[in-house]
Amino acid sequence: MVFLAFTRQGLDELIALNKASVLSVWCGSNVLTEAEYDDMSGKNISRFVYPLASPADADFSCALETIADHHPGEKIWVENL
């Protein structure tokens, strides 16, 4: 199962639920700075180089395709705003 977080609050909630780092979590560049992302090493979090704030974003479908490429056959859960 893979999760896409749009907000820092959503990401923090997933991190709290993911103590064993078994879930894969993705987020946009607007959720974590590069420095924060570097500090998340080992937590199974991936960060896009572009921002994602909602499914209405132009890059949303590209983000889903990228996640599907990296996690074939897995469900992708998207944070509901």
All heavy atoms as a GROMACS GRO file, in nm:
protein
  627
    1MET      N    1   0.084  -0.116   0.000
    1MET     CA    2   0.000   0.000   0.000
    1MET      C    3   0.090   0.124   0.000
    1MET      O    4   0.188   0.130   0.071
    1MET     CB    5  -0.089  -0.003   0.125
    1MET     CG    6  -0.201   0.092   0.119
    1MET     SD    7  -0.318   0.075   0.257
    1MET     CE    8  -0.329  -0.099   0.284
    2VAL      N    9   0.053   0.222  -0.081
    2VAL     CA   10   0.130   0.344  -0.097
    2VAL      C   11   0.040   0.462  -0.066
    2VAL      O   12  -0.078   0.462  -0.103
    2VAL     CB   13   0.185   0.357  -0.241
    2VAL    CG1   14   0.271   0.479  -0.255
    2VAL    CG2   15   0.261   0.232  -0.283
    3PHE      N   16   0.094   0.562   0.000
    3PHE     CA   17   0.017   0.680   0.038
    3PHE      C   18   0.077   0.804  -0.027
    3PHE      O   19   0.199   0.819  -0.033
    3PHE     CB   20   0.017   0.698   0.189
    3PHE     CG   21  -0.058   0.590   0.261
    3PHE    CD1   22   0.003   0.471   0.294
    3PHE    CD2   23  -0.192   0.608   0.294
    3PHE    CE1   24  -0.067   0.370   0.359
    3PHE    CE2   25  -0.262   0.508   0.359
    3PHE     CZ   26  -0.200   0.389   0.391
    4LEU      N   27  -0.011   0.895  -0.071
    4LEU     CA   28   0.030   1.024  -0.124
    4LEU      C   29  -0.025   1.131  -0.031
    4LEU      O   30  -0.147   1.146  -0.016
    4LEU     CB   31  -0.023   1.044  -0.266
    4LEU     CG   32   0.000   1.180  -0.330
    4LEU    CD1   33   0.150   1.213  -0.336
    4LEU    CD2   34  -0.060   1.184  -0.469
    5ALA      N   35   0.064   1.205   0.034
    5ALA     CA   36   0.026   1.310   0.128
    5ALA      C   37   0.037   1.446   0.060
    5ALA      O   38   0.137   1.474  -0.008
    5ALA     CB   39   0.114   1.306   0.252
    6PHE      N   40  -0.064   1.530   0.077
    6PHE     CA   41  -0.064   1.665   0.022
    6PHE      C   42  -0.023   1.771   0.124
    6PHE      O   43   0.010   1.882   0.086
    6PHE     CB   44  -0.202   1.702  -0.033
    6PHE     CG   45  -0.241   1.629  -0.157
    6PHE    CD1   46  -0.353   1.547  -0.159
    6PHE    CD2   47  -0.167   1.641  -0.273
    6PHE    CE1   48  -0.391   1.480  -0.274
    6PHE    CE2   49  -0.204   1.573  -0.389
    6PHE     CZ   50  -0.316   1.494  -0.390
    7THR      N   51  -0.032   1.737   0.252
    7THR     CA   52  -0.004   1.835   0.357
    7THR      C   53   0.097   1.780   0.457
    7THR      O   54   0.116   1.660   0.469
    7THR     CB   55  -0.133   1.870   0.435
    7THR    OG1   56  -0.178   1.754   0.506
    7THR    CG2   57  -0.243   1.921   0.343
    8ARG      N   58   0.159   1.870   0.529
    8ARG     CA   59   0.253   1.828   0.634
    8ARG      C   60   0.179   1.754   0.745
    8ARG      O   61   0.230   1.656   0.799
    8ARG     CB   62   0.329   1.950   0.690
    8ARG     CG   63   0.432   1.914   0.794
    8ARG     CD   64   0.534   1.813   0.737
    8ARG     NE   65   0.619   1.759   0.838
    8ARG     CZ   66   0.748   1.785   0.851
    8ARG    NH1   67   0.807   1.867   0.768
    8ARG    NH2   68   0.818   1.729   0.946
    9GLN      N   69   0.058   1.799   0.777
    9GLN     CA   70  -0.021   1.730   0.879
    9GLN      C   71  -0.049   1.586   0.837
    9GLN      O   72  -0.035   1.493   0.916
    9GLN     CB   73  -0.151   1.803   0.906
    9GLN     CG   74  -0.238   1.734   1.011
    9GLN     CD   75  -0.371   1.803   1.033
    9GLN    OE1   76  -0.398   1.908   0.978
    9GLN    NE2   77  -0.455   1.742   1.113
   10GLY      N   78  -0.088   1.568   0.712
   10GLY     CA   79  -0.114   1.433   0.662
   10GLY      C   80   0.011   1.347   0.664
   10GLY      O   81   0.007   1.230   0.703
   11LEU      N   82   0.124   1.405   0.626
   11LEU     CA   83   0.250   1.332   0.629
   11LEU      C   84   0.286   1.294   0.772
   11LEU      O   85   0.324   1.179   0.799
   11LEU     CB   86   0.363   1.416   0.567
   11LEU     CG   87   0.500   1.351   0.569
   11LEU    CD1   88   0.504   1.226   0.482
   11LEU    CD2   89   0.606   1.450   0.525
   12ASP      N   90   0.272   1.387   0.866
   12ASP     CA   91   0.304   1.358   1.006
   12ASP      C   92   0.215   1.246   1.062
   12ASP      O   93   0.262   1.162   1.139
   12ASP     CB   94   0.292   1.484   1.091
   12ASP     CG   95   0.404   1.584   1.064
   12ASP    OD1   96   0.508   1.544   1.007
   12ASP    OD2   97   0.386   1.702   1.100
   13GLU      N   98   0.088   1.245   1.023
   13GLU     CA   99  -0.003   1.138   1.068
   13GLU      C  100   0.042   1.003   1.013
   13GLU      O  101   0.041   0.902   1.084
   13GLU     CB  102  -0.146   1.169   1.025
   13GLU     CG  103  -0.208   1.284   1.102
   13GLU     CD  104  -0.344   1.326   1.048
   13GLU    OE1  105  -0.398   1.258   0.957
   13GLU    OE2  106  -0.397   1.427   1.096
   14LEU      N  107   0.084   1.000   0.888
   14LEU     CA  108   0.132   0.875   0.829
   14LEU      C  109   0.261   0.828   0.894
   14LEU      O  110   0.281   0.709   0.918
   14LEU     CB  111   0.152   0.892   0.678
   14LEU     CG  112   0.024   0.898   0.597
   14LEU    CD1  113   0.053   0.944   0.455
   14LEU    CD2  114  -0.045   0.762   0.597
   15ILE      N  115   0.350   0.921   0.924
   15ILE     CA  116   0.476   0.885   0.990
   15ILE      C  117   0.446   0.823   1.127
   15ILE      O  118   0.505   0.723   1.166
   15ILE     CB  119   0.568   1.009   1.004
   15ILE    CG1  120   0.622   1.048   0.866
   15ILE    CG2  121   0.684   0.980   1.101
   15ILE    CD1  122   0.693   1.182   0.863
   16ALA      N  123   0.350   0.881   1.200
   16ALA     CA  124   0.313   0.828   1.331
   16ALA      C  125   0.254   0.687   1.320
   16ALA      O  126   0.278   0.603   1.407
   16ALA     CB  127   0.213   0.921   1.400
   17LEU      N  128   0.181   0.660   1.214
   17LEU     CA  129   0.123   0.527   1.193
   17LEU      C  130   0.223   0.426   1.137
   17LEU      O  131   0.199   0.306   1.141
   17LEU     CB  132   0.005   0.536   1.095
   17LEU     CG  133  -0.119   0.610   1.143
   17LEU    CD1  134  -0.217   0.628   1.027
   17LEU    CD2  135  -0.185   0.535   1.257
   18ASN      N  136   0.332   0.475   1.085
   18ASN     CA  137   0.427   0.393   1.010
   18ASN      C  138   0.557   0.372   1.087
   18ASN      O  139   0.665   0.387   1.032
   18ASN     CB  140   0.454   0.462   0.875
   18ASN     CG  141   0.517   0.371   0.774
   18ASN    OD1  142   0.508   0.250   0.781
   18ASN    ND2  143   0.584   0.432   0.676
   19LYS      N  144   0.547   0.337   1.212
   19LYS     CA  145   0.665   0.321   1.298
   19LYS      C  146   0.767   0.223   1.241
   19LYS      O  147   0.887   0.241   1.254
   19LYS     CB  148   0.624   0.276   1.439
   19LYS     CG  149   0.537   0.375   1.512
   19LYS     CD  150   0.615   0.492   1.560
   19LYS     CE  151   0.525   0.580   1.645
   19LYS     NZ  152   0.567   0.715   1.651
   20ALA      N  153   0.721   0.117   1.177
   20ALA     CA  154   0.812   0.015   1.123
   20ALA      C  155   0.856   0.047   0.980
   20ALA      O  156   0.930  -0.030   0.920
   20ALA     CB  157   0.746  -0.122   1.127
   21SER      N  158   0.811   0.160   0.926
   21SER     CA  159   0.846   0.203   0.790
   21SER      C  160   0.811   0.098   0.685
   21SER      O  161   0.884   0.078   0.589
   21SER     CB  162   0.993   0.241   0.781
   21SER     OG  163   1.021   0.350   0.864
   22VAL      N  164   0.698   0.030   0.704
   22VAL     CA  165   0.656  -0.070   0.607
   22VAL      C  166   0.569  -0.009   0.497
   22VAL      O  167   0.557  -0.067   0.389
   22VAL     CB  168   0.581  -0.188   0.673
   22VAL    CG1  169   0.674  -0.266   0.764
   22VAL    CG2  170   0.460  -0.139   0.748
   23LEU      N  171   0.509   0.107   0.523
   23LEU     CA  172   0.428   0.175   0.424
   23LEU      C  173   0.516   0.269   0.343
   23LEU      O  174   0.609   0.329   0.395
   23LEU     CB  175   0.318   0.257   0.491
   23LEU     CG  176   0.222   0.183   0.583
   23LEU    CD1  177   0.128   0.282   0.651
   23LEU    CD2  178   0.145   0.078   0.507
   24SER      N  179   0.485   0.282   0.215
   24SER     CA  180   0.554   0.378   0.130
   24SER      C  181   0.472   0.505   0.127
   24SER      O  182   0.350   0.501   0.105
   24SER     CB  183   0.569   0.323  -0.011
   24SER     OG  184   0.648   0.207  -0.010
   25VAL      N  185   0.539   0.618   0.148
   25VAL     CA  186   0.470   0.747   0.152
   25VAL      C  187   0.539   0.841   0.054
   25VAL      O  188   0.662   0.851   0.051
   25VAL     CB  189   0.475   0.808   0.294
   25VAL    CG1  190   0.402   0.942   0.297
   25VAL    CG2  191   0.415   0.712   0.397
   26TRP      N  192   0.459   0.910  -0.027
   26TRP     CA  193   0.509   1.008  -0.122
   26TRP      C  194   0.448   1.143  -0.089
   26TRP      O  195   0.336   1.151  -0.038
   26TRP     CB  196   0.470   0.970  -0.264
   26TRP     CG  197   0.543   0.850  -0.318
   26TRP    CD1  198   0.529   0.721  -0.276
   26TRP    CD2  199   0.639   0.849  -0.421
   26TRP    NE1  200   0.612   0.640  -0.349
   26TRP    CE2  201   0.681   0.716  -0.439
   26TRP    CE3  202   0.696   0.947  -0.503
   26TRP    CZ2  203   0.775   0.678  -0.534
   26TRP    CZ3  204   0.788   0.909  -0.597
   26TRP    CH2  205   0.828   0.777  -0.612
   27CYS      N  206   0.520   1.251  -0.122
   27CYS     CA  207   0.467   1.385  -0.102
   27CYS      C  208   0.533   1.480  -0.202
   27CYS      O  209   0.635   1.448  -0.262
   27CYS     CB  210   0.489   1.434   0.040
   27CYS     SG  211   0.662   1.459   0.086
   28GLY      N  212   0.475   1.598  -0.215
   28GLY     CA  213   0.529   1.700  -0.303
   28GLY      C  214   0.638   1.781  -0.234
   28GLY      O  215   0.656   1.774  -0.112
   29SER      N  216   0.706   1.862  -0.313
   29SER     CA  217   0.814   1.945  -0.259
   29SER      C  218   0.762   2.053  -0.166
   29SER      O  219   0.839   2.111  -0.089
   29SER     CB  220   0.893   2.009  -0.373
   29SER     OG  221   0.810   2.094  -0.449
   30ASN      N  222   0.632   2.080  -0.169
   30ASN     CA  223   0.573   2.180  -0.079
   30ASN      C  224   0.550   2.125   0.061
   30ASN      O  225   0.524   2.202   0.153
   30ASN     CB  226   0.441   2.231  -0.137
   30ASN     CG  227   0.343   2.119  -0.166
   30ASN    OD1  228   0.378   2.019  -0.231
   30ASN    ND2  229   0.221   2.133  -0.121
   31VAL      N  230   0.560   1.994   0.079
   31VAL     CA  231   0.535   1.933   0.210
   31VAL      C  232   0.662   1.923   0.292
   31VAL      O  233   0.661   1.945   0.413
   31VAL     CB  234   0.470   1.793   0.193
   31VAL    CG1  235   0.453   1.724   0.326
   31VAL    CG2  236   0.336   1.805   0.121
   32LEU      N  237   0.772   1.892   0.226
   32LEU     CA  238   0.903   1.880   0.293
   32LEU      C  239   1.008   1.959   0.217
   32LEU      O  240   1.013   1.951   0.094
   32LEU     CB  241   0.950   1.734   0.294
   32LEU     CG  242   0.882   1.634   0.383
   32LEU    CD1  243   0.941   1.495   0.357
   32LEU    CD2  244   0.900   1.670   0.528
   33THR      N  245   1.091   2.030   0.288
   33THR     CA  246   1.206   2.091   0.224
   33THR      C  247   1.308   1.982   0.195
   33THR      O  248   1.298   1.870   0.246
   33THR     CB  249   1.272   2.197   0.314
   33THR    OG1  250   1.327   2.130   0.429
   33THR    CG2  251   1.172   2.304   0.358
   34GLU      N  252   1.408   2.013   0.116
   34GLU     CA  253   1.512   1.913   0.088
   34GLU      C  254   1.584   1.872   0.215
   34GLU      O  255   1.615   1.754   0.234
   34GLU     CB  256   1.611   1.969  -0.015
   34GLU     CG  257   1.555   1.971  -0.155
   34GLU     CD  258   1.658   2.007  -0.258
   34GLU    OE1  259   1.771   1.953  -0.254
   34GLU    OE2  260   1.626   2.090  -0.345
   35ALA      N  261   1.609   1.967   0.305
   35ALA     CA  262   1.676   1.935   0.431
   35ALA      C  263   1.590   1.844   0.518
   35ALA      O  264   1.640   1.748   0.578
   35ALA     CB  265   1.711   2.063   0.506
   36GLU      N  266   1.460   1.873   0.526
   36GLU     CA  267   1.370   1.787   0.603
   36GLU      C  268   1.364   1.647   0.542
   36GLU      O  269   1.363   1.547   0.615
   36GLU     CB  270   1.229   1.846   0.607
   36GLU     CG  271   1.217   1.971   0.690
   36GLU     CD  272   1.082   2.039   0.675
   36GLU    OE1  273   1.027   2.041   0.562
   36GLU    OE2  274   1.031   2.090   0.776
   37TYR      N  275   1.361   1.642   0.410
   37TYR     CA  276   1.358   1.513   0.341
   37TYR      C  277   1.484   1.432   0.372
   37TYR      O  278   1.476   1.311   0.399
   37TYR     CB  279   1.342   1.534   0.191
   37TYR     CG  280   1.342   1.408   0.110
   37TYR    CD1  281   1.246   1.309   0.130
   37TYR    CD2  282   1.438   1.386   0.013
   37TYR    CE1  283   1.247   1.192   0.055
   37TYR    CE2  284   1.440   1.270  -0.062
   37TYR     CZ  285   1.343   1.174  -0.041
   37TYR     OH  286   1.344   1.058  -0.115
   38ASP      N  287   1.598   1.498   0.372
   38ASP     CA  288   1.724   1.430   0.405
   38ASP      C  289   1.718   1.372   0.547
   38ASP      O  290   1.770   1.264   0.572
   38ASP     CB  291   1.843   1.525   0.393
   38ASP     CG  292   1.874   1.561   0.248
   38ASP    OD1  293   1.830   1.488   0.157
   38ASP    OD2  294   1.943   1.662   0.226
   39ASP      N  295   1.654   1.443   0.638
   39ASP     CA  296   1.640   1.396   0.777
   39ASP      C  297   1.543   1.279   0.791
   39ASP      O  298   1.541   1.213   0.894
   39ASP     CB  299   1.595   1.510   0.869
   39ASP     CG  300   1.702   1.616   0.889
   39ASP    OD1  301   1.821   1.586   0.864
   39ASP    OD2  302   1.666   1.728   0.929
   40MET      N  303   1.462   1.255   0.688
   40MET     CA  304   1.362   1.147   0.692
   40MET      C  305   1.420   1.014   0.641
   40MET      O  306   1.346   0.918   0.623
   40MET     CB  307   1.241   1.183   0.606
   40MET     CG  308   1.168   1.305   0.650
   40MET     SD  309   1.050   1.265   0.778
   40MET     CE  310   0.993   1.425   0.822
   41SER      N  311   1.548   1.008   0.621
   41SER     CA  312   1.611   0.886   0.570
   41SER      C  313   1.570   0.765   0.655
   41SER      O  314   1.569   0.772   0.777
   41SER     CB  315   1.763   0.903   0.573
   41SER     OG  316   1.825   0.785   0.528
   42GLY      N  317   1.535   0.656   0.588
   42GLY     CA  318   1.496   0.535   0.658
   42GLY      C  319   1.349   0.526   0.694
   42GLY      O  320   1.306   0.427   0.752
   43LYS      N  321   1.270   0.629   0.660
   43LYS     CA  322   1.127   0.628   0.694
   43LYS      C  323   1.040   0.591   0.575
   43LYS      O  324   0.919   0.601   0.582
   43LYS     CB  325   1.086   0.763   0.751
   43LYS     CG  326   1.152   0.791   0.883
   43LYS     CD  327   1.090   0.909   0.952
   43LYS     CE  328   1.165   0.928   1.083
   43LYS     NZ  329   1.087   0.991   1.182
   44ASN      N  330   1.101   0.549   0.464
   44ASN     CA  331   1.029   0.505   0.344
   44ASN      C  332   0.942   0.616   0.287
   44ASN      O  333   0.826   0.594   0.250
   44ASN     CB  334   0.947   0.380   0.373
   44ASN     CG  335   0.928   0.295   0.249
   44ASN    OD1  336   0.994   0.316   0.148
   44ASN    ND2  337   0.839   0.199   0.255
   45ILE      N  338   0.998   0.738   0.280
   45ILE     CA  339   0.928   0.854   0.226
   45ILE      C  340   1.000   0.898   0.099
   45ILE      O  341   1.123   0.906   0.095
   45ILE     CB  342   0.925   0.970   0.327
   45ILE    CG1  343   0.844   0.927   0.450
   45ILE    CG2  344   0.868   1.096   0.265
   45ILE    CD1  345   0.848   1.025   0.564
   46SER      N  346   0.920   0.926  -0.004
   46SER     CA  347   0.974   0.978  -0.130
   46SER      C  348   0.914   1.116  -0.154
   46SER      O  349   0.798   1.141  -0.123
   46SER     CB  350   0.938   0.886  -0.246
   46SER     OG  351   0.994   0.758  -0.227
   47ARG      N  352   0.996   1.206  -0.209
   47ARG     CA  353   0.954   1.345  -0.229
   47ARG      C  354   0.966   1.380  -0.376
   47ARG      O  355   1.072   1.364  -0.436
   47ARG     CB  356   1.044   1.436  -0.145
   47ARG     CG  357   1.017   1.583  -0.159
   47ARG     CD  358   1.123   1.661  -0.081
   47ARG     NE  359   1.111   1.803  -0.094
   47ARG     CZ  360   1.176   1.875  -0.184
   47ARG    NH1  361   1.259   1.818  -0.269
   47ARG    NH2  362   1.160   2.006  -0.189
   48PHE      N  363   0.858   1.430  -0.435
   48PHE     CA  364   0.864   1.479  -0.572
   48PHE      C  365   0.942   1.610  -0.575
   48PHE      O  366   0.949   1.681  -0.475
   48PHE     CB  367   0.723   1.502  -0.628
   48PHE     CG  368   0.646   1.375  -0.652
   48PHE    CD1  369   0.543   1.338  -0.568
   48PHE    CD2  370   0.677   1.293  -0.759
   48PHE    CE1  371   0.472   1.221  -0.589
   48PHE    CE2  372   0.607   1.175  -0.781
   48PHE     CZ  373   0.504   1.139  -0.696
   49VAL      N  374   1.000   1.643  -0.690
   49VAL     CA  375   1.074   1.768  -0.703
   49VAL      C  376   0.980   1.885  -0.735
   49VAL      O  377   1.024   1.998  -0.746
   49VAL     CB  378   1.185   1.759  -0.811
   49VAL    CG1  379   1.290   1.657  -0.770
   49VAL    CG2  380   1.127   1.725  -0.946
   50TYR      N  381   0.852   1.856  -0.747
   50TYR     CA  382   0.753   1.959  -0.774
   50TYR      C  383   0.645   1.955  -0.665
   50TYR      O  384   0.625   1.853  -0.600
   50TYR     CB  385   0.689   1.940  -0.913
   50TYR     CG  386   0.642   1.799  -0.942
   50TYR    CD1  387   0.516   1.756  -0.902
   50TYR    CD2  388   0.724   1.709  -1.010
   50TYR    CE1  389   0.473   1.627  -0.929
   50TYR    CE2  390   0.681   1.580  -1.037
   50TYR     CZ  391   0.556   1.540  -0.997
   50TYR     OH  392   0.513   1.412  -1.023
   51PRO      N  393   0.574   2.067  -0.644
   51PRO     CA  394   0.471   2.070  -0.541
   51PRO      C  395   0.343   1.999  -0.586
   51PRO      O  396   0.313   1.993  -0.705
   51PRO     CB  397   0.445   2.219  -0.521
   51PRO     CG  398   0.484   2.282  -0.650
   51PRO     CD  399   0.594   2.197  -0.706
   52LEU      N  400   0.273   1.944  -0.490
   52LEU     CA  401   0.141   1.884  -0.511
   52LEU      C  402   0.052   1.926  -0.395
   52LEU      O  403   0.082   1.894  -0.280
   52LEU     CB  404   0.150   1.731  -0.513
   52LEU     CG  405   0.202   1.666  -0.639
   52LEU    CD1  406   0.224   1.517  -0.614
   52LEU    CD2  407   0.107   1.686  -0.754
   53ALA      N  408  -0.055   1.998  -0.425
   53ALA     CA  409  -0.143   2.044  -0.319
   53ALA      C  410  -0.280   1.977  -0.321
   53ALA      O  411  -0.350   1.976  -0.221
   53ALA     CB  412  -0.161   2.196  -0.329
   54SER      N  413  -0.317   1.920  -0.438
   54SER     CA  414  -0.447   1.855  -0.448
   54SER      C  415  -0.454   1.775  -0.578
   54SER      O  416  -0.368   1.791  -0.666
   54SER     CB  417  -0.559   1.959  -0.447
   54SER     OG  418  -0.569   2.022  -0.574
   55PRO      N  419  -0.558   1.693  -0.592
   55PRO     CA  420  -0.575   1.619  -0.717
   55PRO      C  421  -0.601   1.710  -0.838
   55PRO      O  422  -0.592   1.666  -0.952
   55PRO     CB  423  -0.695   1.529  -0.690
   55PRO     CG  424  -0.697   1.511  -0.543
   55PRO     CD  425  -0.649   1.644  -0.489
   56ALA      N  426  -0.633   1.838  -0.814
   56ALA     CA  427  -0.657   1.932  -0.923
   56ALA      C  428  -0.527   1.983  -0.986
   56ALA      O  429  -0.530   2.044  -1.092
   56ALA     CB  430  -0.739   2.050  -0.871
   57ASP      N  431  -0.414   1.956  -0.923
   57ASP     CA  432  -0.285   2.001  -0.976
   57ASP      C  433  -0.256   1.936  -1.111
   57ASP      O  434  -0.287   1.818  -1.132
   57ASP     CB  435  -0.171   1.968  -0.880
   57ASP     CG  436  -0.170   2.056  -0.757
   57ASP    OD1  437  -0.251   2.150  -0.750
   57ASP    OD2  438  -0.089   2.029  -0.668
   58ALA      N  439  -0.192   2.010  -1.198
   58ALA     CA  440  -0.158   1.960  -1.331
   58ALA      C  441  -0.068   1.838  -1.324
   58ALA      O  442  -0.076   1.750  -1.410
   58ALA     CB  443  -0.093   2.071  -1.413
   59ASP      N  444   0.018   1.829  -1.222
   59ASP     CA  445   0.113   1.719  -1.211
   59ASP      C  446   0.057   1.597  -1.137
   59ASP      O  447   0.128   1.498  -1.120
   59ASP     CB  448   0.240   1.766  -1.139
   59ASP     CG  449   0.322   1.861  -1.224
   59ASP    OD1  450   0.331   1.838  -1.346
   59ASP    OD2  451   0.377   1.958  -1.169
   60PHE      N  452  -0.069   1.602  -1.094
   60PHE     CA  453  -0.125   1.493  -1.016
   60PHE      C  454  -0.121   1.360  -1.091
   60PHE      O  455  -0.078   1.258  -1.037
   60PHE     CB  456  -0.267   1.526  -0.971
   60PHE     CG  457  -0.334   1.416  -0.893
   60PHE    CD1  458  -0.290   1.385  -0.765
   60PHE    CD2  459  -0.439   1.345  -0.947
   60PHE    CE1  460  -0.351   1.283  -0.692
   60PHE    CE2  461  -0.501   1.243  -0.874
   60PHE     CZ  462  -0.456   1.212  -0.747
   61SER      N  463  -0.165   1.358  -1.216
   61SER     CA  464  -0.166   1.232  -1.290
   61SER      C  465  -0.026   1.180  -1.313
   61SER      O  466  -0.002   1.058  -1.307
   61SER     CB  467  -0.242   1.245  -1.423
   61SER     OG  468  -0.180   1.340  -1.506
   62CYS      N  469   0.070   1.270  -1.335
   62CYS     CA  470   0.210   1.229  -1.350
   62CYS      C  471   0.261   1.168  -1.219
   62CYS      O  472   0.336   1.069  -1.220
   62CYS     CB  473   0.298   1.347  -1.388
   62CYS     SG  474   0.267   1.407  -1.554
   63ALA      N  475   0.220   1.226  -1.107
   63ALA     CA  476   0.262   1.175  -0.977
   63ALA      C  477   0.208   1.033  -0.957
   63ALA      O  478   0.281   0.944  -0.912
   63ALA     CB  479   0.212   1.267  -0.865
   64LEU      N  480   0.082   1.011  -0.992
   64LEU     CA  481   0.025   0.877  -0.978
   64LEU      C  482   0.097   0.776  -1.068
   64LEU      O  483   0.122   0.663  -1.027
   64LEU     CB  484  -0.124   0.879  -1.011
   64LEU     CG  485  -0.215   0.952  -0.912
   64LEU    CD1  486  -0.361   0.943  -0.958
   64LEU    CD2  487  -0.200   0.898  -0.770
   65GLU      N  488   0.132   0.818  -1.189
   65GLU     CA  489   0.205   0.729  -1.280
   65GLU      C  490   0.342   0.695  -1.224
   65GLU      O  491   0.386   0.579  -1.231
   65GLU     CB  492   0.219   0.795  -1.416
   65GLU     CG  493   0.090   0.801  -1.495
   65GLU     CD  494   0.105   0.876  -1.627
   65GLU    OE1  495   0.219   0.888  -1.677
   65GLU    OE2  496   0.002   0.923  -1.678
   66THR      N  497   0.409   0.793  -1.168
   66THR     CA  498   0.542   0.770  -1.109
   66THR      C  499   0.532   0.672  -0.992
   66THR      O  500   0.612   0.580  -0.981
   66THR     CB  501   0.605   0.903  -1.063
   66THR    OG1  502   0.620   0.988  -1.176
   66THR    CG2  503   0.739   0.880  -0.996
   67ILE      N  504   0.434   0.695  -0.906
   67ILE     CA  505   0.416   0.605  -0.792
   67ILE      C  506   0.387   0.463  -0.842
   67ILE      O  507   0.445   0.366  -0.792
   67ILE     CB  508   0.304   0.656  -0.699
   67ILE    CG1  509   0.344   0.787  -0.632
   67ILE    CG2  510   0.270   0.551  -0.593
   67ILE    CD1  511   0.232   0.858  -0.558
   68ALA      N  512   0.299   0.451  -0.940
   68ALA     CA  513   0.265   0.319  -0.994
   68ALA      C  514   0.387   0.251  -1.057
   68ALA      O  515   0.402   0.129  -1.046
   68ALA     CB  516   0.152   0.332  -1.097
   69ASP      N  517   0.474   0.328  -1.120
   69ASP     CA  518   0.597   0.272  -1.178
   69ASP      C  519   0.687   0.215  -1.069
   69ASP      O  520   0.750   0.111  -1.087
   69ASP     CB  521   0.674   0.378  -1.257
   69ASP     CG  522   0.610   0.412  -1.389
   69ASP    OD1  523   0.522   0.336  -1.436
   69ASP    OD2  524   0.648   0.517  -1.447
   70HIS      N  525   0.694   0.283  -0.956
   70HIS     CA  526   0.782   0.240  -0.846
   70HIS      C  527   0.718   0.132  -0.758
   70HIS      O  528   0.790   0.059  -0.689
   70HIS     CB  529   0.820   0.360  -0.759
   70HIS     CG  530   0.918   0.451  -0.824
   70HIS    ND1  531   1.054   0.435  -0.811
   70HIS    CD2  532   0.900   0.559  -0.904
   70HIS    CE1  533   1.116   0.529  -0.880
   70HIS    NE2  534   1.024   0.605  -0.938
   71HIS      N  535   0.585   0.124  -0.761
   71HIS     CA  536   0.513   0.028  -0.676
   71HIS      C  537   0.405  -0.042  -0.760
   71HIS      O  538   0.286  -0.027  -0.734
   71HIS     CB  539   0.448   0.101  -0.557
   71HIS     CG  540   0.544   0.181  -0.477
   71HIS    ND1  541   0.622   0.126  -0.377
   71HIS    CD2  542   0.576   0.314  -0.481
   71HIS    CE1  543   0.697   0.222  -0.324
   71HIS    NE2  544   0.672   0.336  -0.385
   72PRO      N  545   0.447  -0.119  -0.861
   72PRO     CA  546   0.348  -0.180  -0.950
   72PRO      C  547   0.251  -0.272  -0.876
   72PRO      O  548   0.290  -0.348  -0.787
   72PRO     CB  549   0.434  -0.259  -1.049
   72PRO     CG  550   0.568  -0.271  -0.988
   72PRO     CD  551   0.583  -0.160  -0.889
   73GLY      N  552   0.124  -0.259  -0.913
   73GLY     CA  553   0.021  -0.345  -0.856
   73GLY      C  554  -0.027  -0.308  -0.718
   73GLY      O  555  -0.118  -0.372  -0.664
   74GLU      N  556   0.030  -0.204  -0.658
   74GLU     CA  557  -0.012  -0.164  -0.523
   74GLU      C  558  -0.119  -0.055  -0.530
   74GLU      O  559  -0.119   0.029  -0.620
   74GLU     CB  560   0.107  -0.114  -0.442
   74GLU     CG  561   0.206  -0.224  -0.409
   74GLU     CD  562   0.306  -0.182  -0.305
   74GLU    OE1  563   0.265  -0.120  -0.205
   74GLU    OE2  564   0.425  -0.211  -0.325
   75LYS      N  565  -0.210  -0.056  -0.432
   75LYS     CA  566  -0.310   0.050  -0.421
   75LYS      C  567  -0.241   0.179  -0.379
   75LYS      O  568  -0.148   0.177  -0.299
   75LYS     CB  569  -0.415   0.015  -0.317
   75LYS     CG  570  -0.508  -0.094  -0.360
   75LYS     CD  571  -0.614  -0.117  -0.254
   75LYS     CE  572  -0.704  -0.229  -0.300
   75LYS     NZ  573  -0.808  -0.259  -0.202
   76ILE      N  574  -0.292   0.289  -0.432
   76ILE     CA  575  -0.241   0.421  -0.395
   76ILE      C  576  -0.352   0.494  -0.321
   76ILE      O  577  -0.458   0.519  -0.376
   76ILE     CB  578  -0.196   0.501  -0.519
   76ILE    CG1  579  -0.090   0.426  -0.597
   76ILE    CG2  580  -0.147   0.641  -0.476
   76ILE    CD1  581  -0.057   0.486  -0.732
   77TRP      N  582  -0.325   0.526  -0.195
   77TRP     CA  583  -0.420   0.602  -0.114
   77TRP      C  584  -0.380   0.749  -0.118
   77TRP      O  585  -0.262   0.782  -0.102
   77TRP     CB  586  -0.418   0.552   0.030
   77TRP     CG  587  -0.477   0.414   0.043
   77TRP    CD1  588  -0.415   0.297   0.015
   77TRP    CD2  589  -0.607   0.382   0.086
   77TRP    NE1  590  -0.500   0.191   0.038
   77TRP    CE2  591  -0.619   0.241   0.081
   77TRP    CE3  592  -0.715   0.457   0.129
   77TRP    CZ2  593  -0.736   0.176   0.116
   77TRP    CZ3  594  -0.831   0.391   0.165
   77TRP    CH2  595  -0.840   0.252   0.158
   78VAL      N  596  -0.478   0.836  -0.139
   78VAL     CA  597  -0.452   0.979  -0.155
   78VAL      C  598  -0.517   1.054  -0.039
   78VAL      O  599  -0.634   1.028  -0.005
   78VAL     CB  600  -0.509   1.028  -0.289
   78VAL    CG1  601  -0.489   1.177  -0.306
   78VAL    CG2  602  -0.445   0.952  -0.405
   79GLU      N  603  -0.441   1.145   0.021
   79GLU     CA  604  -0.495   1.225   0.132
   79GLU      C  605  -0.615   1.305   0.082
   79GLU      O  606  -0.608   1.375  -0.019
   79GLU     CB  607  -0.387   1.320   0.184
   79GLU     CG  608  -0.433   1.406   0.299
   79GLU     CD  609  -0.326   1.501   0.349
   79GLU    OE1  610  -0.214   1.502   0.298
   79GLU    OE2  611  -0.356   1.576   0.444
   80ASN      N  612  -0.724   1.296   0.154
   80ASN     CA  613  -0.846   1.371   0.123
   80ASN      C  614  -0.841   1.502   0.198
   80ASN      O  615  -0.822   1.506   0.320
   80ASN     CB  616  -0.969   1.291   0.164
   80ASN     CG  617  -1.097   1.358   0.123
   80ASN    OD1  618  -1.099   1.447   0.038
   80ASN    ND2  619  -1.207   1.317   0.183
   81LEU      N  620  -0.857   1.610   0.127
   81LEU     CA  621  -0.846   1.742   0.189
   81LEU      C  622  -0.980   1.794   0.231
   81LEU      O  623  -1.067   1.820   0.165
   81LEU     CB  624  -0.777   1.839   0.093
   81LEU     CG  625  -0.639   1.792   0.047
   81LEU    CD1  626  -0.586   1.883  -0.061
   81LEU    CD2  627  -0.545   1.791   0.164
   0.00000   0.00000   0.00000
